[in-house]
């Protein structure tokens, strides 16, 4: 598995508090089948976190890499950021202040949970206009997606990627997020599942447990695309696999037997 959304860098946000948390999170991920992690600290949250690309980010990333290597944990660590969407985000991308996912065109973006969907659509289009490819972080947690999950299909049609948190399938973020996560999964509207890990004890880097649970109801080929192949393609800057979307309103919609598209 490859995890494109983690808060594993020490001391930058509400994720890993020190290098020991970083080491523990990396070890837990490796022990549970994850071979690569993208470090995505919160960035550009007004009045809370800046974390733009610069010396502080570089120091934290290099410290994490060195500690993981020193502990002989054979997991790859890639750079990235989870960027809060504001009107000046396109300009910051053009100025090189935002670290994209492993320095590709893919940009991991989040919104306020009560965001106006019109603003979301506008800023996503502007990011695409800079040459970036938006990856919408934890899409199932936004109120406007919970109210209209077809929004995720709308984003996929525009060439964006949709990421869902593994914890949502277990109700970690409430019943509405859980319901929406399964709706998106059943209608082929997820590009990647990630941990959004924040510590070694809660919201962890272990994705194997949720993978095994979902494997009881969904095809292995389908889950492997979401947990491994698409995340790997994103880290390489390649086009992702897109399953044929099942519109809402079709009875018993599910991914079984659906034709796969790239």
PyMOL commands that set and color helices and strands:
alter all, ss='L'
color gray80, all
select helices_A, chain A and resi 19-31+55-70+89-94+101-103+117-129+139-141+143-147+150-157+166-170+175-186+208-215+220-236
alter helices_A, ss='H'
color red, helices_A
select strands_A, chain A and resi 2-6+36-43+76-84+106-110+133-136+161-165+192-194+242-243+260-261
alter strands_A, ss='S'
color yellow, strands_A
deselect
rebuild
show_as cartoon
